[in-house]
Amino acid sequence: MATPEVMMYTLSTCSHCKSTKKLLDACNVAYDFVDVDLLDAEERKTILEDVKKLNPKCSFPTIKIADQVIVGYKEQEIKEALGIS
C-alpha cells in the first residue's frame, strides 16, 4: 500500500509539532512541512489562509494526510490515517 501524501503546518518552537515530525520520521514516512513562524510576513499571511481552510482555529500542528486533517499530536489518529498499526 502506498503511503498517502502528508503535509504539515507547524511552528518551529512547538513541542507537539516536533513530536509529530519525530513520529513520522520513526515510521519512515515522507512528509512536507512549513514552519509558519519562520516565513516572511507575506508568505505567512498566505499560508495561514490555507491553514484556516483546513483548521479554522489555526492551531498547530495541522496535518493533512491524503484527504484527512488531524490537528495536534494525536499519535493513534496519525498512524491510522497512514495505515500503520
C-alpha positions in Angstrom: 0.0 0.0 0.0 1.4 3.4 -1.0 1.8 5.9 1.8 -0.6 8.8 1.4 0.7 12.4 0.8 1.5 14.2 4.1 1.6 17.9 4.6 2.1 19.6 7.9 1.8 23.2 9.0 4.0 23.7 12.1 5.7 26.2 14.3 9.5 25.9 14.8 9.2 26.2 18.6 6.1 23.9 19.1 6.8 20.7 21.1 3.8 19.0 19.6 5.0 19.8 16.1 8.4 18.4 16.9 6.9 15.2 18.3 4.8 14.8 15.2 7.9 15.1 13.0 9.7 12.6 15.2 6.8 10.2 14.9 6.7 10.4 11.1 10.5 10.0 10.9 10.3 6.9 13.2 7.7 5.5 10.9 9.8 6.3 7.8 7.0 8.4 6.4 7.9 11.1 3.8 6.3 14.4 4.5 6.4 18.1 3.6 6.1 20.8 6.2 6.1 24.5 6.6 7.3 26.2 9.8 4.8 29.0 9.6 6.6 31.3 12.1 9.8 31.3 10.0 8.1 32.7 6.9 8.2 36.3 5.9 5.0 38.3 6.6 3.5 38.0 3.1 4.2 34.2 2.9 2.9 33.7 6.4 -0.4 35.5 5.6 -0.9 33.3 2.5 -0.1 30.1 4.3 -2.3 31.0 7.3 -5.2 31.4 4.9 -4.6 27.8 3.7 -4.3 26.5 7.3 -7.6 28.2 8.3 -9.4 26.3 5.4 -8.2 23.1 7.0 -8.4 24.1 10.6 -10.5 27.2 11.4 -8.8 27.6 14.9 -5.5 27.8 13.1 -3.6 25.8 15.8 -0.5 23.7 15.3 0.4 21.2 14.1 -2.2 21.0 11.4 -1.6 17.8 9.5 -3.1 16.8 6.2 -2.8 13.1 5.3 -4.5 12.5 2.0 -7.9 14.0 2.5 -7.9 13.7 6.3 -7.0 16.6 8.6 -5.6 16.0 12.1 -5.0 18.9 14.5 -2.4 18.4 17.2 -0.2 15.5 18.1 -2.6 12.5 18.1 -0.3 9.5 17.6 -3.0 6.9 17.1 -5.0 9.0 14.7 -1.9 9.8 12.6 -0.9 6.1 12.4 -4.5 5.1 11.5 -4.6 7.8 8.7 -1.2 6.4 7.4 -2.4 2.8 7.6 0.2 2.0 10.3 -0.6 -0.2 13.2 
